[in-house]
Amino acid sequence: MDRRKFLGASLASLATAAGGAAQAAVAGKKGVMFMNRIAPSISQLFIANLDGTGERKLLGESQYDYNGAPSAKGDFVTFTSERRGDGQSDIYRAKIDGTGIEPLVASDNVDDAGVLSPDGTKLAFVSTRNGYRANIWVLDIASGALRQLTGIGDIHGELGMPDGYFRPAWSPDGQWLAFSSDRNTRWYGHDGGAGWEHTQELAIYRIRVDGTGFEKLAQRPEYCLGSPKFSPDGTRIVFHELSREATWGARRPNYVGKTPSQIVSMDLASREWTYHTSGNDLKLQPQFINDTEIGYLVKYGPNEGLHYTSDRAPVLGKFRSPRWSADSKSVIYEKTSFQPIRPLGKELFSWDKDWDYRHMDVFPIIGRDGWLVYTEKQLGNSSIFIMRPDGSGKLKVFESSGHGLDIARVKMGLAGAFQPSWSGDGKWIVFGLGYWFAERGHETAAIWRVRRDGTGAEQMTDGTVHSGFPSVDPTNPNRIVFRVWSEKEKGLRLMDLTTKKVTVLTQEADNLPGWSPNGKWIVFTRKRADSNFDVYTIEPDTGKLHRITTHEGSDGHAVWSYDNRILWSGSEQGFRDEAALYEMTFQQYGQIWVCDWDGGNKRIVTDSKWEDSMPIYVPGNYFPRK
């Protein structure tokens, strides 16, 4: 790597982090799509001895790298990297000393979890190419020939249901691949199916490298069996086991001790299971170190680190995705962090050639004068800010502290000032202030407004009914829509800010309303009686409903584009990895979609491994030109 380019990029990143977006639009593009990404901002690979000594960075040119896997011969390591752009993942190979980095698989889709065959001639990996679903593929390294093993022919699950294939592992003879899959399971929310975010049920399968011999090896109803590995002699499979519900808590650090999992192995001949662990730790990603010893990861809690089923001492630390070498002498793992937080305006990989993609904090909305208003949640304490799209003119217009909110829950994203909305004349900003999400059942929230200069803050509802997520009618600055939530009443409400008169618009479990730029429709998310979340629009004056999304997975968080199109986060393409392996992520496979105002011309506009949400298109004329 050119050191001057690296230093220049680093200094630019620091300047952006300190001063906001401060970027012009790219010539030849329509503008910028801002969006929020929930993913670590740093991920680096390390290698160490099994006892933790001798730790060093694995790669000489370390960037955003993860899922490192040593070859059976110990000469190479494969890994996933986003060095072509934030959110865009390819698979690379390097020598075990960290030099000689070269791409093996590169596409604009998700390519991840690559592992070399025992003889080093083939690479098995997960890819979302050919339909955006996670499937197992095999690359012949010499010829470059690709073979898709799952998601084709008879090897697919029920249409419209989860159907992903994850974490392939080679048999010692190189003839078989074991992997996990959620095929033929259902979309199921957390908390017994009630939650927006999905849990995951996985079984263990295997298939021959030529695509024959597909069979299920292990399953336990309502449980997640993941990350299978063969024993050195090929007679057993080891995997982790946790309940389906626990796959929600496994990505939430505040659930420590509440999401136990165990390490299990199975004899391939008799199909007999052996449990190797007990207790309440979250134990993941096991691997045979030798014929009798298994290493695994404990995620979160006081015992976090690398553990063994033998009397070998654990190595405590915040490690992720460990892979032990075949000679039992070393272990490769990654270290991740959300600090420093992605800065406003950080460039992301763009899947649409017409638009630049950049990172943004939550609930961004563009006003008619081109100014953005948003909640500074990831970078602050969920207060309300405005700025120009290039980052200039940044101003805090409402401070969330000083209103009795619990600081701990503000830091967890469960409280603050959420979903600001511009009035059509640009003079006022309306927002919700209080406690959100699961907190709404026992806490309060109210509608507030403030002038764009930060003066005149006033509460517009009395807080007796939990009220939030407002949007202002662009044709009438004194009319808003918002949602209420209580045991007695739910749904969308219209309010005249002058008289404070409230009118019932809907009485279903509706949320996150937003007014169209032309004032004709309101888009919102509805939780249907079957617990499916979908995007709807309603004509506020007639009550006429139109269902925009019909997929059985969760769709929601919809917003209007400046040109009367609808953007939302959808789960139709399913998980891109095992749910329990993600870090502090709610809906880790949320991809962004766009369609016309009536639901036509739906298309996906992101294809990352991470949770992408809260998009907004900002035309290029609102930016200074390069």
C-alpha positions as CSV (number, residue, x, y, z in Angstrom):
1,M,0.0,0.0,0.0
2,D,1.1,3.6,-0.7
3,R,1.9,5.0,2.7
4,R,1.1,8.5,1.6
5,K,-2.3,7.5,0.4
6,F,-2.9,5.6,3.7
7,L,-1.9,8.6,5.8
8,G,-4.0,10.9,3.6
9,A,-7.0,8.7,4.0
10,S,-6.5,8.5,7.7
11,L,-6.2,12.2,8.2
12,A,-9.3,12.8,6.0
13,S,-11.2,10.3,8.2
14,L,-10.1,12.1,11.3
15,A,-11.2,15.5,9.9
16,T,-14.5,14.1,8.9
17,A,-15.1,12.6,12.4
18,A,-14.2,15.9,14.0
19,G,-16.2,18.2,11.8
20,G,-19.1,16.3,10.3
21,A,-19.7,15.2,6.7
22,A,-18.1,18.2,5.0
23,Q,-18.1,16.6,1.6
24,A,-19.3,17.6,-1.9
25,A,-21.4,15.6,-4.2
26,V,-19.7,13.4,-6.7
27,A,-19.9,14.7,-10.3
28,G,-22.0,12.5,-12.6
29,K,-24.1,11.2,-9.7
30,K,-27.7,12.1,-9.0
31,G,-26.7,12.8,-5.4
32,V,-26.2,11.0,-2.1
33,M,-28.2,8.3,-0.4
34,F,-27.5,8.7,3.3
35,M,-28.2,5.6,5.5
36,N,-27.4,4.2,8.9
37,R,-25.3,1.1,9.2
38,I,-25.1,-1.0,12.5
39,A,-21.7,-2.8,12.3
40,P,-18.3,-2.5,14.0
41,S,-16.2,0.3,12.6
42,I,-13.0,-1.6,13.2
43,S,-12.2,-5.3,12.6
44,Q,-8.6,-6.7,12.5
45,L,-7.2,-10.2,12.4
46,F,-4.6,-11.5,14.9
47,I,-2.7,-14.7,15.4
48,A,-1.4,-16.1,18.7
49,N,-0.3,-19.3,20.4
50,L,-3.0,-21.4,22.0
51,D,-2.2,-19.9,25.4
52,G,-2.5,-16.3,24.1
53,T,1.2,-15.6,24.0
54,G,3.0,-14.3,20.9
55,E,0.0,-12.3,19.7
56,R,0.5,-10.2,16.6
57,K,-1.5,-8.7,13.8
58,L,-1.9,-11.3,11.1
59,L,-1.8,-9.0,8.0
60,G,0.9,-6.6,7.0
61,E,-1.8,-4.4,5.3
62,S,-4.6,-4.7,7.8
63,Q,-7.8,-3.0,6.9
64,Y,-11.4,-4.0,7.7
65,D,-10.9,-7.8,7.8
66,Y,-12.7,-10.7,9.5
67,N,-13.4,-14.5,9.4
68,G,-9.8,-15.5,9.0
69,A,-9.2,-19.3,8.4
70,P,-5.8,-21.0,8.2
71,S,-5.3,-23.6,5.5
72,A,-4.9,-27.3,6.4
73,K,-1.2,-27.1,5.4
74,G,-0.6,-24.0,7.5
75,D,0.8,-22.0,4.5
76,F,-2.1,-19.7,3.8
77,V,-5.0,-17.9,5.5
78,T,-8.2,-16.9,3.8
79,F,-10.2,-14.0,5.1
80,T,-13.1,-11.6,4.3
81,S,-12.3,-8.0,3.7
82,E,-14.2,-4.8,3.0
83,R,-11.1,-3.0,1.5
84,R,-13.0,-2.2,-1.7
85,G,-15.6,-0.2,0.3
86,D,-17.4,-0.1,3.6
87,G,-20.1,-2.8,3.5
88,Q,-18.8,-4.6,0.4
89,S,-17.2,-7.9,1.2
90,D,-14.7,-10.0,-0.8
91,I,-12.6,-13.0,0.0
92,Y,-8.8,-12.8,0.0
93,R,-5.8,-15.1,0.6
94,A,-2.5,-14.3,2.2
95,K,0.6,-16.2,3.2
96,I,0.5,-17.2,6.9
97,D,3.1,-14.5,7.6
98,G,0.6,-11.8,6.5
99,T,2.2,-11.0,3.1
100,G,1.2,-11.7,-0.5
101,I,-2.5,-10.6,-0.1
102,E,-4.5,-11.5,-3.2
103,P,-8.2,-11.6,-4.0
104,L,-9.8,-15.0,-4.5
105,V,-13.5,-14.0,-4.9
106,A,-14.7,-10.5,-5.7
107,S,-18.2,-9.4,-6.6
108,D,-20.5,-6.6,-5.5
109,N,-22.5,-9.1,-3.5
110,V,-21.7,-10.5,-0.1
111,D,-18.8,-13.0,-0.4
112,D,-17.8,-14.3,3.1
113,A,-16.7,-17.2,5.3
114,G,-14.2,-18.7,2.9
115,V,-12.3,-21.9,3.7
116,L,-9.7,-23.7,1.6
117,S,-10.0,-27.4,0.9
118,P,-7.5,-29.7,2.6
119,D,-5.4,-29.8,-0.6
120,G,-5.6,-26.1,-1.1
121,T,-7.1,-26.3,-4.6
122,K,-10.7,-25.2,-3.8
123,L,-12.4,-22.5,-1.8
124,A,-15.8,-23.0,-0.2
125,F,-17.6,-19.8,0.7
126,V,-20.9,-18.1,1.3
127,S,-22.2,-15.7,-1.4
128,T,-25.4,-13.7,-2.1
129,R,-24.7,-13.6,-5.8
130,N,-27.5,-15.1,-8.0
131,G,-30.5,-13.9,-6.1
132,Y,-29.3,-12.1,-3.0
133,R,-29.7,-15.2,-0.8
134,A,-26.8,-16.6,1.2
135,N,-25.7,-19.9,-0.4
136,I,-22.7,-22.2,-0.5
137,W,-20.4,-21.9,-3.4
138,V,-17.1,-23.6,-4.4
139,L,-14.3,-22.0,-6.4
140,D,-11.7,-24.0,-8.3
141,I,-8.7,-21.8,-7.7
142,A,-6.6,-22.8,-10.7
143,S,-9.4,-22.5,-13.3
144,G,-11.6,-19.9,-11.6
145,A,-14.6,-22.1,-12.2
146,L,-17.5,-21.5,-9.7
147,R,-20.1,-24.0,-8.6
148,Q,-23.3,-23.1,-6.6
149,L,-24.2,-26.0,-4.3
150,T,-27.3,-24.7,-2.5
151,G,-30.3,-22.7,-3.5
152,I,-30.6,-24.5,-6.8
153,G,-32.4,-27.6,-8.2
154,D,-33.9,-29.5,-5.3
155,I,-31.6,-28.0,-2.7
156,H,-33.6,-25.1,-1.5
157,G,-36.2,-24.4,1.1
158,E,-39.8,-23.3,1.0
159,L,-40.4,-20.3,-1.2
160,G,-40.7,-17.0,0.7
161,M,-39.4,-18.5,3.9
162,P,-35.9,-18.4,5.4
163,D,-33.5,-20.3,3.1
164,G,-29.9,-19.4,3.9
165,Y,-26.8,-21.6,4.0
166,F,-23.9,-20.6,6.3
167,R,-20.4,-21.4,7.6
168,P,-19.1,-24.2,5.3
169,A,-16.5,-26.6,6.7
170,W,-14.4,-29.2,4.8
171,S,-14.2,-32.9,5.7
172,P,-10.6,-34.1,6.1
173,D,-10.7,-36.0,2.8
174,G,-12.0,-33.0,1.0
175,Q,-15.1,-34.8,-0.3
176,W,-17.8,-33.2,1.9
177,L,-18.9,-29.8,3.1
178,A,-20.8,-29.4,6.4
179,F,-22.8,-26.2,7.0
180,S,-25.7,-24.8,8.9
181,S,-29.0,-23.7,7.3
182,D,-32.4,-22.2,8.2
183,R,-34.2,-23.8,5.2
184,N,-37.8,-24.8,5.8
185,T,-38.1,-22.8,9.0
186,R,-40.4,-19.8,9.6
187,W,-39.9,-16.1,10.1
188,Y,-40.1,-15.8,13.9
189,G,-39.7,-12.7,16.0
190,H,-38.1,-12.5,19.4
191,D,-40.1,-12.7,22.6
192,G,-42.2,-15.6,21.5
193,G,-42.8,-14.3,18.0
194,A,-43.9,-10.8,19.0
195,G,-40.8,-8.8,18.1
196,W,-39.8,-7.1,14.9
197,E,-36.3,-8.6,14.9
198,H,-36.1,-12.2,13.8
199,T,-34.7,-15.2,15.7
200,Q,-33.0,-18.0,13.8
201,E,-33.5,-21.8,13.8
202,L,-30.6,-23.7,12.2
203,A,-29.9,-27.4,11.4
204,I,-26.7,-29.0,10.3
205,Y,-26.3,-30.4,6.8
206,R,-23.7,-31.8,4.5
207,I,-23.2,-32.1,0.7
208,R,-20.6,-33.5,-1.6
209,V,-18.4,-31.0,-3.4
210,D,-20.0,-32.1,-6.7
211,G,-23.4,-31.2,-5.4
212,T,-24.7,-34.7,-4.7
213,G,-25.4,-36.4,-1.4
214,F,-27.2,-33.5,0.3
215,E,-28.5,-34.6,3.7
216,K,-29.5,-33.3,7.1
217,L,-27.2,-34.4,9.9
218,A,-28.6,-32.8,13.0
219,Q,-31.7,-30.9,14.1
220,R,-33.5,-30.0,17.3
221,P,-36.8,-28.2,16.9
222,E,-36.8,-24.6,18.0
223,Y,-33.1,-24.7,18.4
224,C,-30.1,-23.2,16.6
225,L,-27.3,-25.6,15.7
226,G,-24.4,-23.7,14.1
227,S,-20.8,-23.5,12.9
228,P,-20.2,-27.2,12.3
229,K,-16.6,-28.6,12.0
230,F,-15.3,-32.1,11.3
231,S,-13.1,-34.0,13.7
232,P,-9.5,-34.6,12.4
233,D,-10.4,-38.2,11.6
234,G,-13.7,-37.2,9.9
235,T,-15.9,-39.4,12.2
236,R,-17.6,-36.6,14.2
237,I,-19.1,-33.2,13.7
238,V,-18.9,-30.5,16.4
239,F,-21.3,-27.6,16.6
240,H,-22.9,-25.1,19.1
241,E,-26.5,-25.4,20.3
242,L,-28.7,-22.7,21.7
243,S,-32.4,-22.1,21.7
244,R,-34.0,-20.2,18.8
245,E,-35.0,-17.4,21.2
246,A,-31.4,-17.1,22.5
247,T,-30.2,-16.1,19.0
248,W,-31.8,-12.7,19.8
249,G,-30.0,-12.3,23.1
250,A,-26.8,-13.6,21.6
251,R,-26.3,-10.3,19.8
252,R,-27.3,-8.2,22.8
253,P,-24.5,-7.7,25.5
254,N,-27.2,-6.8,28.1
255,Y,-28.5,-10.4,27.9
256,V,-25.3,-11.9,29.6
257,G,-26.2,-15.0,31.4
258,K,-29.6,-15.3,29.8
259,T,-28.6,-17.0,26.6
260,P,-26.8,-20.2,27.5
261,S,-25.5,-22.4,24.8
262,Q,-23.6,-25.7,24.7
263,I,-20.9,-27.4,22.6
264,V,-22.1,-30.7,21.1
265,S,-20.5,-33.3,18.9
266,M,-22.2,-36.0,16.9
267,D,-20.9,-39.4,15.7
268,L,-21.6,-39.5,12.0
269,A,-22.1,-43.3,11.9
270,S,-24.4,-43.7,14.9
271,R,-25.8,-40.1,15.0
272,E,-25.2,-40.1,18.8
273,W,-24.8,-36.7,20.4
274,T,-22.3,-35.9,23.2
275,Y,-22.5,-32.7,25.2
276,H,-19.1,-31.3,26.1
277,T,-20.1,-28.3,28.2
278,S,-22.6,-27.0,30.7
279,G,-23.5,-23.7,32.4
280,N,-24.9,-20.3,31.3
281,D,-22.1,-18.9,29.2
282,L,-22.8,-18.2,25.5
283,K,-20.5,-20.7,23.8
284,L,-20.0,-20.5,20.1
285,Q,-17.9,-21.6,17.1
286,P,-16.3,-24.9,18.3
287,Q,-13.5,-26.7,16.6
288,F,-11.6,-29.9,17.3
289,I,-8.0,-29.0,18.3
290,N,-7.1,-32.7,18.1
291,D,-9.0,-36.0,18.3
292,T,-10.2,-35.4,21.9
293,E,-9.9,-31.6,22.6
294,I,-12.3,-28.9,21.4
295,G,-11.7,-25.2,21.5
296,Y,-14.6,-22.7,21.4
297,L,-15.5,-19.0,22.0
298,V,-17.3,-17.6,25.0
299,K,-19.0,-14.4,23.9
300,Y,-19.8,-11.6,26.4
301,G,-19.6,-11.8,30.2
302,P,-16.8,-12.3,32.7
303,N,-15.6,-15.5,31.0
304,E,-15.4,-14.0,27.5
305,G,-12.5,-15.5,25.5
306,L,-11.1,-18.8,24.2
307,H,-11.9,-21.9,26.1
308,Y,-11.2,-25.6,25.8
309,T,-12.9,-28.8,26.8
310,S,-9.6,-30.1,28.2
311,D,-7.7,-28.8,31.3
312,R,-6.0,-26.2,29.1
313,A,-6.3,-22.7,30.6
314,P,-8.7,-20.3,28.9
315,V,-7.5,-17.1,27.3
316,L,-9.7,-14.3,28.3
317,G,-10.4,-11.3,26.0
318,K,-12.8,-9.9,23.5
319,F,-12.1,-12.2,20.6
320,R,-14.4,-13.2,17.7
321,S,-14.5,-16.0,15.1
322,P,-11.5,-18.1,16.3
323,R,-10.0,-20.7,14.0
324,W,-7.3,-23.0,15.2
325,S,-4.5,-24.3,13.0
326,A,-4.4,-27.9,12.0
327,D,-1.1,-28.4,13.8
328,S,-2.7,-27.3,17.1
329,K,-0.1,-24.6,17.6
330,S,-1.8,-21.3,16.8
331,V,-5.2,-19.6,16.7
332,I,-6.5,-16.9,14.4
333,Y,-9.2,-14.5,15.6
334,E,-10.5,-11.0,15.0
335,K,-10.9,-8.1,17.3
336,T,-13.7,-5.7,16.6
337,S,-14.8,-2.4,18.0
338,F,-17.6,0.2,17.5
339,Q,-15.2,2.9,18.6
340,P,-14.5,5.3,17.0
341,I,-18.0,5.4,15.6
342,R,-18.4,5.8,11.9
343,P,-18.4,9.6,11.3
344,L,-21.2,11.4,9.6
345,G,-20.7,11.4,5.8
346,K,-18.3,8.5,5.7
347,E,-18.3,7.0,2.3
348,L,-19.9,3.6,2.0
349,F,-19.9,1.2,-0.9
350,S,-22.5,2.2,-3.5
351,W,-24.6,-0.6,-5.1
352,D,-26.3,1.9,-7.4
353,K,-24.1,3.6,-10.0
354,D,-26.4,6.7,-10.0
355,W,-26.0,7.5,-6.2
356,D,-23.2,8.0,-3.8
357,Y,-23.8,6.1,-0.5
358,R,-22.7,7.7,2.8
359,H,-23.2,7.0,6.5
360,M,-25.7,9.0,8.6
361,D,-27.0,8.9,12.1
362,V,-30.6,7.9,12.7
363,F,-34.0,9.3,11.4
364,P,-32.6,11.7,8.8
365,I,-35.1,13.8,6.9
366,I,-34.4,16.4,4.2
367,G,-36.3,19.7,4.2
368,R,-37.5,21.6,1.2
369,D,-34.6,24.0,1.6
370,G,-32.1,21.1,1.5
371,W,-31.3,21.0,5.2
372,L,-31.1,17.7,7.1
373,V,-32.6,17.1,10.5
374,Y,-31.7,13.9,12.4
375,T,-31.3,12.3,15.8
376,E,-27.7,12.1,16.9
377,K,-28.0,8.6,18.5
378,Q,-24.8,6.8,17.6
379,L,-22.5,9.9,17.9
380,G,-24.3,11.5,20.9
381,N,-27.2,11.3,23.4
382,S,-30.2,11.2,21.0
383,S,-30.5,14.9,20.7
384,I,-31.8,16.7,17.6
385,F,-29.4,18.3,15.1
386,I,-29.7,20.0,11.8
387,M,-27.0,20.6,9.1
388,R,-26.5,21.0,5.4
389,P,-25.9,17.7,3.5
390,D,-22.2,18.4,3.2
391,G,-21.9,18.7,7.0
392,S,-21.7,22.4,7.2
393,G,-23.9,24.5,9.5
394,K,-24.3,21.8,12.0
395,L,-26.4,22.9,14.9
396,K,-28.0,21.2,17.9
397,V,-31.6,22.4,18.2
398,F,-32.8,20.3,21.0
399,E,-30.8,18.7,23.9
400,S,-32.4,15.5,25.2
401,S,-30.7,15.6,28.6
402,G,-32.4,17.6,31.4
403,H,-35.8,16.1,30.7
404,G,-35.7,13.3,33.3
405,L,-34.5,10.5,30.9
406,D,-32.5,7.7,32.3
407,I,-28.9,8.1,31.0
408,A,-28.2,4.3,30.9
409,R,-31.3,3.7,28.7
410,V,-30.4,6.7,26.5
411,K,-27.0,5.1,25.9
412,M,-28.7,1.9,25.0
413,G,-30.8,3.6,22.4
414,L,-34.0,3.1,24.3
415,A,-34.7,6.7,25.1
416,G,-34.2,10.2,23.6
417,A,-35.6,12.5,21.0
418,F,-36.6,10.4,18.0
419,Q,-37.9,10.9,14.5
420,P,-37.7,14.7,13.9
421,S,-39.7,16.1,11.0
422,W,-39.6,19.4,9.3
423,S,-42.7,21.6,8.9
424,G,-43.4,22.4,5.2
425,D,-42.3,26.0,5.7
426,G,-39.1,24.9,7.4
427,K,-39.7,27.0,10.5
428,W,-40.4,24.1,13.0
429,I,-39.1,20.7,13.8
430,V,-41.5,18.2,15.5
431,F,-40.2,15.1,17.2
432,G,-41.0,12.5,20.0
433,L,-39.3,12.7,23.4
434,G,-39.3,9.9,25.9
435,Y,-38.8,6.1,26.0
436,W,-39.0,3.8,23.0
437,F,-39.3,0.2,21.8
438,A,-39.7,-2.3,24.6
439,E,-39.8,0.6,27.1
440,R,-43.1,1.9,25.8
441,G,-45.1,-0.7,27.8
442,H,-44.2,0.9,31.1
443,E,-42.7,4.4,30.3
444,T,-44.0,7.6,28.6
445,A,-43.2,9.7,25.6
446,A,-44.7,12.8,24.2
447,I,-44.7,15.0,21.0
448,W,-42.6,18.1,21.1
449,R,-41.6,20.8,18.7
450,V,-38.8,23.4,18.5
451,R,-37.9,26.2,16.1
452,R,-35.1,25.5,13.7
453,D,-32.8,27.9,15.6
454,G,-33.3,25.9,18.8
455,T,-35.7,28.2,20.5
456,G,-39.3,27.8,21.6
457,A,-39.2,24.2,22.6
458,E,-42.7,23.1,23.8
459,Q,-44.5,19.8,24.6
460,M,-47.5,19.2,22.4
461,T,-49.1,16.1,24.0
462,D,-49.6,15.6,27.7
463,G,-47.9,12.2,28.0
464,T,-50.9,10.3,29.3
465,V,-50.8,8.1,26.2
466,H,-47.4,7.1,24.9
467,S,-47.0,9.2,21.7
468,G,-44.2,9.5,19.3
469,F,-42.7,9.3,15.8
470,P,-44.4,12.3,14.3
471,S,-44.4,13.7,10.8
472,V,-45.6,17.1,9.6
473,D,-48.1,17.6,6.7
474,P,-45.9,19.4,4.1
475,T,-49.0,21.3,2.9
476,N,-50.0,22.4,6.4
477,P,-47.4,23.2,9.1
478,N,-50.0,22.9,11.8
479,R,-51.1,19.3,11.1
480,I,-49.1,16.3,12.1
481,V,-49.5,12.5,12.2
482,F,-48.0,10.4,15.0
483,R,-48.6,7.1,16.6
484,V,-49.9,6.2,20.1
485,W,-49.3,3.1,22.1
486,S,-51.1,1.8,25.2
487,E,-53.0,-1.2,26.4
488,K,-56.3,0.6,25.5
489,E,-55.4,2.2,22.2
490,K,-53.0,2.0,19.4
491,G,-52.6,3.4,15.9
492,L,-52.0,6.6,14.1
493,R,-53.4,10.0,15.1
494,L,-53.8,13.3,13.3
495,M,-53.3,16.5,15.4
496,D,-53.9,20.2,14.8
497,L,-51.0,21.9,16.5
498,T,-53.0,25.1,16.9
499,T,-56.1,23.7,18.6
500,K,-54.4,20.5,19.9
501,K,-57.4,18.5,18.6
502,V,-56.6,14.9,17.9
503,T,-58.4,12.7,15.3
504,V,-58.2,8.9,15.1
505,L,-56.7,7.8,11.8
506,T,-56.1,4.0,12.5
507,Q,-56.5,1.7,15.4
508,E,-54.1,-1.1,14.6
509,A,-50.5,-1.7,15.8
510,D,-49.2,1.0,13.4
511,N,-45.9,2.9,13.8
512,L,-43.3,5.2,12.2
513,P,-45.7,7.3,10.0
514,G,-44.3,9.7,7.4
515,W,-46.0,12.2,5.1
516,S,-45.4,12.1,1.4
517,P,-43.8,15.2,-0.1
518,N,-47.0,16.0,-2.0
519,G,-49.1,15.6,1.1
520,K,-51.4,12.9,-0.4
521,W,-50.4,9.9,1.6
522,I,-48.9,8.7,4.8
523,V,-46.5,5.7,4.8
524,F,-46.2,3.6,8.0
525,T,-45.4,0.1,9.3
526,R,-48.2,-2.1,10.5
527,K,-47.8,-5.2,12.7
528,R,-50.5,-7.5,11.3
529,A,-52.5,-10.1,13.2
530,D,-50.2,-12.8,12.0
531,S,-47.2,-10.9,13.6
532,N,-45.9,-10.0,10.1
533,F,-44.7,-6.4,9.8
534,D,-45.5,-4.7,6.5
535,V,-45.3,-1.3,4.9
536,Y,-48.6,0.5,4.1
537,T,-49.8,3.8,2.9
538,I,-53.0,5.6,3.8
539,E,-54.8,8.6,2.4
540,P,-55.4,10.7,5.5
541,D,-58.6,12.4,4.4
542,T,-60.3,9.3,3.1
543,G,-58.7,6.5,5.2
544,K,-58.0,4.5,2.0
545,L,-55.3,1.9,2.7
546,H,-52.8,0.4,0.3
547,R,-50.4,-2.5,1.3
548,I,-46.9,-1.9,-0.2
549,T,-45.1,-5.0,1.0
550,T,-46.5,-8.5,1.2
551,H,-43.5,-10.6,2.1
552,E,-43.8,-12.8,5.2
553,G,-40.6,-11.4,6.7
554,S,-40.4,-8.1,8.4
555,D,-40.6,-4.9,6.3
556,G,-40.7,-1.5,7.8
557,H,-39.0,1.8,8.8
558,A,-40.3,3.2,5.6
559,V,-39.7,6.8,4.5
560,W,-40.5,9.0,1.5
561,S,-38.0,10.0,-1.1
562,Y,-38.0,13.6,-2.3
563,D,-39.5,12.3,-5.6
564,N,-42.5,10.5,-4.0
565,R,-40.9,7.1,-3.9
566,I,-40.8,4.9,-0.8
567,L,-37.6,3.5,0.8
568,W,-37.7,0.9,3.6
569,S,-35.7,-1.9,5.3
570,G,-36.7,-5.4,4.3
571,S,-35.9,-9.0,5.4
572,E,-37.0,-10.8,2.2
573,Q,-33.4,-12.0,1.4
574,G,-33.0,-13.5,4.8
575,F,-30.0,-13.9,7.1
576,R,-26.5,-13.5,5.6
577,D,-24.8,-15.3,8.5
578,E,-25.6,-17.2,11.7
579,A,-27.5,-14.7,13.9
580,A,-25.7,-15.5,17.1
581,L,-22.4,-14.4,15.6
582,Y,-23.3,-10.8,15.1
583,E,-22.3,-8.0,17.4
584,M,-24.7,-5.6,19.0
585,T,-27.1,-5.7,16.0
586,F,-30.8,-5.8,16.0
587,Q,-31.9,-6.9,12.6
588,Q,-28.6,-7.9,11.1
589,Y,-29.8,-8.7,7.6
590,G,-32.0,-5.6,6.9
591,Q,-31.5,-4.5,3.4
592,I,-32.7,-1.3,1.8
593,W,-35.4,-1.3,-0.8
594,V,-37.1,1.3,-3.0
595,C,-40.3,1.4,-4.9
596,D,-42.8,3.7,-6.6
597,W,-45.5,5.4,-4.5
598,D,-47.9,2.6,-5.3
599,G,-45.6,-0.3,-4.5
600,G,-44.5,-0.8,-8.1
601,N,-40.9,-1.3,-9.4
602,K,-39.6,-2.7,-6.1
603,R,-35.8,-3.3,-6.1
604,I,-33.1,-3.8,-3.6
605,V,-30.4,-1.1,-3.3
606,T,-28.0,-2.6,-0.7
607,D,-26.4,-6.0,-0.4
608,S,-24.2,-6.0,2.7
609,K,-23.7,-8.3,5.6
610,W,-24.9,-5.7,8.1
611,E,-28.0,-3.9,9.2
612,D,-28.7,-1.1,6.8
613,S,-31.6,1.2,7.5
614,M,-33.0,4.7,7.6
615,P,-32.1,5.8,4.1
616,I,-32.8,9.2,2.5
617,Y,-32.0,10.4,-1.0
618,V,-30.5,13.9,-1.2
619,P,-30.3,15.4,-4.7
620,G,-26.9,16.7,-5.9
621,N,-28.1,20.2,-6.2
622,Y,-28.1,20.5,-2.4
623,F,-24.3,19.9,-2.4
624,P,-21.4,22.0,-3.5
625,R,-19.8,20.4,-6.6
626,K,-16.3,19.1,-6.7
